[in-house]
Every structure is written in C-alpha cells, then in structure tokens.
Amino acid sequence: MFAPDYPIVGARLLLRPLDAERDSAAVYAYQSRPDVCRYIPYEPRTLDEVRAKLTDTGVSRSTLEREGQVLHLAVVVRETEELVGDVILAWRSEAHRSGELGYVLHPAAQGHGYATEAVGLLLGLAFDGLGLHRVTARIDARNTASAAVLRRAGFRQEAVLLENEWFKGEWTDEIDFAIL
Ligand SMILES: CC(C)(COP(=O)(O)OP(=O)(O)OC[C@H]1O[C@@H](n2cnc3c(N)ncnc32)[C@H](O)[C@@H]1OP(=O)(O)O)[C@@H](O)C(=O)NCCC(=O)NCCS
C-alpha cells in the first residue's frame, strides 16, 4: 500500500487528498469551463459529475494498492488555502515501474508556475515514494502551455504521434513526454 504522509508541502503549494464534500465546488469552478477542458479527455462537468468523480475511488484516490489505480490530489495555495487545481498520477505498471501524470489549474491561478511546482511535488511522490522508474505525460500537440510545464519540470519529448486520436470531433496529434 502506497499511503503518502499528507499534505505534500512545496514552496508555495501543497498537495492533499480531495474530499467530495469540501472540494466539489472549488473543483467545479474550473472543471466546468470549456476553455479548461479544451485539451483534456473529459467534457465540462456539472457539479453532480464532479461530486461523483471525487467520490468514486475507481478514479480518485489518495492511496494506491495496485497498478491501474490513480492518485488524485488537490493543489492548494498554502498562503490562501485556496484549491486552485488538481493533479493525477496513474500507476500504469508495477513490473515496469511506470506511471503517467496529468494536471489542471483554474485559469485564475495560471501564470504563476503553480503547475510546474505541483508536477515537481508529484514527481517526488512518483519516484521517491512509489519507486517508479519512468513517468510519462501525453498531451495534445496544440497544448503549448502544457508542453512548457513538462519541459520546465524536466521531461523530455519522446514522440509525436500524428492524428493519433479522434478527439472532440477531429483527428488530433499527440506529443509524448517522459522522465526517468
Ligand atoms: C497546462 C496548464 C496547467 C499550464 O498552466 P500555466 O500556468 O501556464 O503553467 P505554470 O503554472 O507552470 O506557470 C507557468 C507560467 O507562469 C510564469 N511564472 C510566473 N512565476 C513563476 C514561477 N515562480 N515559476 C515558474 N513559472 C512562473 C511562467 O513564466 C509561465 O508563464 P508563460 O506561460 O507566460 O511563460 C494550464 O494551461 C491548464 O490548466 N490548462 C487546462 C488543463 C490542461 O490542458 N491540462 C494539461 C493536460 S495535458
């Protein structure tokens, strides 16, 4: 069982478990926005959908017992205690010690380096905590803000997959990043 000692504290942020009662409204504030969801797999969510996701341990957990499970954490600004985003770390393979991460910020919290700091904290959990060997991130090729986050966090671009997915009504290119 991988059960980190929360909160995970960074210079300006902390990562902590998400709680449906406490956090649904704050998560809804950005997961309901079309601009935020433009390059991520889900469509803008209703408040009920957000609550359901945060309650479902199949998609949102703060501990990991086996590969296939997904760590899902709140990104909170320490100074204000405001929840400004969420991050995921999916445990892909125990044998290959691999995982994949993702991140979303409220637009009002973008432009401060918070995503980069949150990814750094998540990598600490992935490598030092869970003992992973390789962490990947797969992004829409048009999502230049996301590519910049990954490069700042030390990821390397490994592949460009042309028209790899039929995504929200069109063929889209994907860029695969990884860090060992
Ligand atoms: C992807 C996403 C998280 C990037 O957010 P972001 O705010 O651009 O990234 P960061 O939080 O790392 O901030 C970086 C910006 O803050 C600036 N910045 C200010 N202070 C900083 C600091 N102390 N440290 C680092 N950067 C700082 C950087 O210069 C950069 O600005 P720039 O883009 O004008 O060069 C955001 O666009 C988002 O949530 N998008 C919607 C969801 C999404 O697409 N997620 C990714 C799916 S793969």
The ligand as an SDF file (V2000), in Angstrom:
LIG
                    3D

 48 50  0  0  0  0  0  0  0  0999 V2000
   -1.4920   23.3130  -18.6340 C   0  0  0  0  0  0  0  0  0  0  0  0
   -1.6480   24.3570  -17.5430 C   0  0  0  0  0  0  0  0  0  0  0  0
   -1.7000   23.6920  -16.1770 C   0  0  0  0  0  0  0  0  0  0  0  0
   -0.4260   25.2990  -17.6020 C   0  0  0  0  0  0  0  0  0  0  0  0
   -0.5930   26.3460  -16.6960 O   0  0  0  0  0  0  0  0  0  0  0  0
    0.4960   27.5080  -16.5790 P   0  0  0  0  0  0  0  0  0  0  0  0
    0.0150   28.4530  -15.5720 O   0  0  0  0  0  0  0  0  0  0  0  0
    0.8420   28.0050  -17.9400 O   0  0  0  0  0  0  0  0  0  0  0  0
    1.7850   26.7350  -16.0490 O   0  0  0  0  0  0  0  0  0  0  0  0
    2.5740   27.0700  -14.7120 P   0  0  0  0  0  0  0  0  0  0  0  0
    1.6320   27.0710  -13.5760 O   0  0  0  0  0  0  0  0  0  0  0  0
    3.7460   26.1920  -14.6470 O   0  0  0  0  0  0  0  0  0  0  0  0
    3.0040   28.5870  -14.9350 O   0  0  0  0  0  0  0  0  0  0  0  0
    3.9110   28.9240  -15.9550 C   0  0  0  0  0  0  0  0  0  0  0  0
    3.7650   30.3900  -16.2790 C   0  0  0  0  0  0  0  0  0  0  0  0
    3.9110   31.1370  -15.0720 O   0  0  0  0  0  0  0  0  0  0  0  0
    5.0510   32.0230  -15.2020 C   0  0  0  0  0  0  0  0  0  0  0  0
    5.6440   32.1140  -13.8550 N   0  0  0  0  0  0  0  0  0  0  0  0
    5.4450   33.1560  -13.0200 C   0  0  0  0  0  0  0  0  0  0  0  0
    6.0650   32.9060  -11.8520 N   0  0  0  0  0  0  0  0  0  0  0  0
    6.6760   31.7010  -11.9600 C   0  0  0  0  0  0  0  0  0  0  0  0
    7.4700   30.9310  -11.0730 C   0  0  0  0  0  0  0  0  0  0  0  0
    7.7500   31.3550   -9.8440 N   0  0  0  0  0  0  0  0  0  0  0  0
    7.9090   29.7300  -11.5020 N   0  0  0  0  0  0  0  0  0  0  0  0
    7.6330   29.2890  -12.7540 C   0  0  0  0  0  0  0  0  0  0  0  0
    6.8730   29.9900  -13.6190 N   0  0  0  0  0  0  0  0  0  0  0  0
    6.4060   31.1970  -13.2300 C   0  0  0  0  0  0  0  0  0  0  0  0
    5.9050   31.3920  -16.2700 C   0  0  0  0  0  0  0  0  0  0  0  0
    6.7210   32.3390  -16.8950 O   0  0  0  0  0  0  0  0  0  0  0  0
    4.8280   30.8790  -17.2230 C   0  0  0  0  0  0  0  0  0  0  0  0
    4.2740   31.9420  -17.9320 O   0  0  0  0  0  0  0  0  0  0  0  0
    4.2790   31.9870  -19.5530 P   0  0  0  0  0  0  0  0  0  0  0  0
    3.4270   30.8430  -19.9980 O   0  0  0  0  0  0  0  0  0  0  0  0
    3.7140   33.3110  -19.8670 O   0  0  0  0  0  0  0  0  0  0  0  0
    5.7100   31.8020  -19.9390 O   0  0  0  0  0  0  0  0  0  0  0  0
   -2.9260   25.2070  -17.7470 C   0  0  0  0  0  0  0  0  0  0  0  0
   -2.8630   25.8070  -19.0120 O   0  0  0  0  0  0  0  0  0  0  0  0
   -4.2030   24.3890  -17.6460 C   0  0  0  0  0  0  0  0  0  0  0  0
   -4.6550   24.0480  -16.5610 O   0  0  0  0  0  0  0  0  0  0  0  0
   -4.8170   24.0930  -18.8070 N   0  0  0  0  0  0  0  0  0  0  0  0
   -6.0650   23.3800  -18.8410 C   0  0  0  0  0  0  0  0  0  0  0  0
   -5.9050   21.9320  -18.4770 C   0  0  0  0  0  0  0  0  0  0  0  0
   -4.8640   21.2370  -19.3160 C   0  0  0  0  0  0  0  0  0  0  0  0
   -4.7980   21.4010  -20.5300 O   0  0  0  0  0  0  0  0  0  0  0  0
   -4.0490   20.4380  -18.6350 N   0  0  0  0  0  0  0  0  0  0  0  0
   -2.9730   19.6940  -19.2550 C   0  0  0  0  0  0  0  0  0  0  0  0
   -3.4750   18.4630  -19.8690 C   0  0  0  0  0  0  0  0  0  0  0  0
   -2.1530   17.5670  -20.6410 S   0  0  0  0  0  0  0  0  0  0  0  0
  1  2  1  0
  2  3  1  0
  2  4  1  0
  2 36  1  0
  4  5  1  0
  5  6  1  0
  6  7  2  0
  6  8  1  0
  6  9  1  0
  9 10  1  0
 10 11  2  0
 10 12  1  0
 10 13  1  0
 13 14  1  0
 14 15  1  0
 15 16  1  0
 15 30  1  0
 16 17  1  0
 17 18  1  0
 17 28  1  0
 18 19  1  0
 18 27  1  0
 19 20  2  0
 20 21  1  0
 21 22  1  0
 21 27  2  0
 22 23  1  0
 22 24  2  0
 24 25  1  0
 25 26  2  0
 26 27  1  0
 28 29  1  0
 28 30  1  0
 30 31  1  0
 31 32  1  0
 32 33  2  0
 32 34  1  0
 32 35  1  0
 36 37  1  0
 36 38  1  0
 38 39  2  0
 38 40  1  0
 40 41  1  0
 41 42  1  0
 42 43  1  0
 43 44  2  0
 43 45  1  0
 45 46  1  0
 46 47  1  0
 47 48  1  0
M  END
$$$$
